[in-house]
Amino acid sequence: MSVLVDFAMFPTDKGESVSQYVSRIIKMVDESGVPYKLTPMGTVFETETIEQAMEIISKAYKQLEPDCNRVYSTIKLDIRKGKNNRLKQKIESVEKRLGKEVQK
């Protein structure tokens, strides 16, 4: 099974620039060992179970909890049985249809 998670999480009580807080979350995601992609508007990662996905989301919040009084988050899930490596495959599928060379 593949669980793709597209999420953003950040404090709303720390001013305009919150990269120092977001970087805590990204460090935790990186150390978790799951494949992920950082984007300008959030992060996408892939797990094998919904439990793993929710554990990472919970750990993300715990990175902010000690010193952030208000946290905003959006979370989207795409759960598909019988597939894996969709973090890469979904992009390759679209690029192939556009006639772009797929990078290995």
C-alpha positions as YAML, in Angstrom:
chain: A
units: angstrom
residues:
- id: 1
  name: MET
  ca: [0.00, 0.00, 0.00]
- id: 2
  name: SER
  ca: [1.09, 3.56, -0.61]
- id: 3
  name: VAL
  ca: [0.00, 6.51, 1.47]
- id: 4
  name: LEU
  ca: [0.96, 9.83, -0.11]
- id: 5
  name: VAL
  ca: [0.68, 12.75, 2.27]
- id: 6
  name: ASP
  ca: [0.75, 16.38, 1.19]
- id: 7
  name: PHE
  ca: [0.89, 18.62, 4.23]
- id: 8
  name: ALA
  ca: [1.86, 22.01, 5.53]
- id: 9
  name: MET
  ca: [2.25, 22.92, 9.17]
- id: 10
  name: PHE
  ca: [3.44, 26.17, 10.70]
- id: 11
  name: PRO
  ca: [2.85, 28.47, 13.66]
- id: 12
  name: THR
  ca: [0.60, 31.48, 13.16]
- id: 13
  name: ASP
  ca: [1.84, 33.34, 16.22]
- id: 14
  name: LYS
  ca: [5.49, 33.83, 15.21]
- id: 15
  name: GLY
  ca: [5.40, 36.61, 12.61]
- id: 16
  name: GLU
  ca: [5.85, 36.62, 8.85]
- id: 17
  name: SER
  ca: [8.86, 34.33, 8.51]
- id: 18
  name: VAL
  ca: [8.44, 30.88, 10.05]
- id: 19
  name: SER
  ca: [11.22, 28.96, 8.29]
- id: 20
  name: GLN
  ca: [13.04, 28.30, 11.56]
- id: 21
  name: TYR
  ca: [9.95, 26.41, 12.77]
- id: 22
  name: VAL
  ca: [9.24, 24.62, 9.50]
- id: 23
  name: SER
  ca: [12.87, 23.47, 9.34]
- id: 24
  name: ARG
  ca: [12.35, 21.57, 12.61]
- id: 25
  name: ILE
  ca: [9.57, 19.60, 10.95]
- id: 26
  name: ILE
  ca: [11.57, 18.93, 7.80]
- id: 27
  name: LYS
  ca: [14.54, 17.71, 9.86]
- id: 28
  name: MET
  ca: [12.25, 15.24, 11.64]
- id: 29
  name: VAL
  ca: [10.74, 14.03, 8.33]
- id: 30
  name: ASP
  ca: [14.23, 13.60, 6.88]
- id: 31
  name: GLU
  ca: [15.40, 11.64, 9.92]
- id: 32
  name: SER
  ca: [12.30, 9.40, 9.73]
- id: 33
  name: GLY
  ca: [13.71, 7.84, 6.56]
- id: 34
  name: VAL
  ca: [10.54, 8.12, 4.46]
- id: 35
  name: PRO
  ca: [10.86, 9.50, 0.93]
- id: 36
  name: TYR
  ca: [9.75, 13.13, 0.77]
- id: 37
  name: LYS
  ca: [9.80, 16.27, -1.34]
- id: 38
  name: LEU
  ca: [9.89, 19.76, 0.09]
- id: 39
  name: THR
  ca: [7.90, 22.25, -1.96]
- id: 40
  name: PRO
  ca: [7.45, 26.02, -1.56]
- id: 41
  name: MET
  ca: [3.98, 25.45, -0.12]
- id: 42
  name: GLY
  ca: [4.41, 22.26, 1.90]
- id: 43
  name: THR
  ca: [5.90, 18.79, 1.99]
- id: 44
  name: VAL
  ca: [4.89, 15.53, 0.34]
- id: 45
  name: PHE
  ca: [5.96, 12.20, 1.80]
- id: 46
  name: GLU
  ca: [5.10, 8.54, 1.24]
- id: 47
  name: THR
  ca: [4.58, 5.76, 3.77]
- id: 48
  name: GLU
  ca: [3.37, 2.16, 3.56]
- id: 49
  name: THR
  ca: [0.57, 2.55, 6.12]
- id: 50
  name: ILE
  ca: [-1.82, 5.20, 7.31]
- id: 51
  name: GLU
  ca: [-0.52, 4.62, 10.84]
- id: 52
  name: GLN
  ca: [3.01, 5.60, 9.74]
- id: 53
  name: ALA
  ca: [1.64, 8.68, 8.03]
- id: 54
  name: MET
  ca: [-0.30, 9.81, 11.10]
- id: 55
  name: GLU
  ca: [2.72, 9.17, 13.33]
- id: 56
  name: ILE
  ca: [4.80, 11.56, 11.21]
- id: 57
  name: ILE
  ca: [2.05, 14.19, 11.31]
- id: 58
  name: SER
  ca: [1.87, 13.84, 15.10]
- id: 59
  name: LYS
  ca: [5.65, 14.15, 15.39]
- id: 60
  name: ALA
  ca: [5.53, 17.24, 13.17]
- id: 61
  name: TYR
  ca: [3.16, 18.93, 15.59]
- id: 62
  name: LYS
  ca: [5.35, 17.95, 18.53]
- id: 63
  name: GLN
  ca: [8.21, 19.91, 16.93]
- id: 64
  name: LEU
  ca: [6.15, 23.09, 17.34]
- id: 65
  name: GLU
  ca: [4.16, 22.38, 20.47]
- id: 66
  name: PRO
  ca: [6.73, 23.53, 23.07]
- id: 67
  name: ASP
  ca: [6.93, 27.16, 21.95]
- id: 68
  name: CYS
  ca: [4.06, 27.78, 19.53]
- id: 69
  name: ASN
  ca: [0.63, 28.70, 20.86]
- id: 70
  name: ARG
  ca: [-1.21, 28.41, 17.56]
- id: 71
  name: VAL
  ca: [-0.41, 26.00, 14.71]
- id: 72
  name: TYR
  ca: [-2.08, 25.84, 11.28]
- id: 73
  name: SER
  ca: [-2.00, 22.67, 9.21]
- id: 74
  name: THR
  ca: [-3.42, 21.27, 6.01]
- id: 75
  name: ILE
  ca: [-3.24, 17.55, 5.30]
- id: 76
  name: LYS
  ca: [-4.21, 15.65, 2.15]
- id: 77
  name: LEU
  ca: [-3.95, 11.86, 1.81]
- id: 78
  name: ASP
  ca: [-3.92, 9.67, -1.30]
- id: 79
  name: ILE
  ca: [-4.16, 6.03, -0.23]
- id: 80
  name: ARG
  ca: [-3.76, 3.29, -2.82]
- id: 81
  name: LYS
  ca: [-3.50, -0.45, -2.34]
- id: 82
  name: GLY
  ca: [-1.09, -2.53, -4.40]
- id: 83
  name: LYS
  ca: [1.24, 0.34, -5.31]
- id: 84
  name: ASN
  ca: [4.42, 1.89, -4.00]
- id: 85
  name: ASN
  ca: [7.00, 4.50, -5.03]
- id: 86
  name: ARG
  ca: [4.18, 6.80, -6.14]
- id: 87
  name: LEU
  ca: [6.02, 9.89, -5.00]
- id: 88
  name: LYS
  ca: [8.09, 9.47, -8.15]
- id: 89
  name: GLN
  ca: [5.73, 7.47, -10.39]
- id: 90
  name: LYS
  ca: [2.90, 10.01, -10.41]
- id: 91
  name: ILE
  ca: [5.20, 12.75, -11.70]
- id: 92
  name: GLU
  ca: [6.80, 10.46, -14.28]
- id: 93
  name: SER
  ca: [3.37, 9.45, -15.60]
- id: 94
  name: VAL
  ca: [2.36, 13.05, -16.25]
- id: 95
  name: GLU
  ca: [5.74, 14.01, -17.72]
- id: 96
  name: LYS
  ca: [5.61, 11.02, -20.06]
- id: 97
  name: ARG
  ca: [2.24, 12.19, -21.38]
- id: 98
  name: LEU
  ca: [3.75, 15.65, -21.91]
- id: 99
  name: GLY
  ca: [6.56, 14.11, -23.94]
- id: 100
  name: LYS
  ca: [9.22, 14.96, -21.41]
- id: 101
  name: GLU
  ca: [12.15, 12.64, -20.88]
- id: 102
  name: VAL
  ca: [11.82, 10.81, -17.59]
- id: 103
  name: GLN
  ca: [14.83, 11.27, -15.30]
- id: 104
  name: LYS
  ca: [16.06, 8.16, -13.52]
...
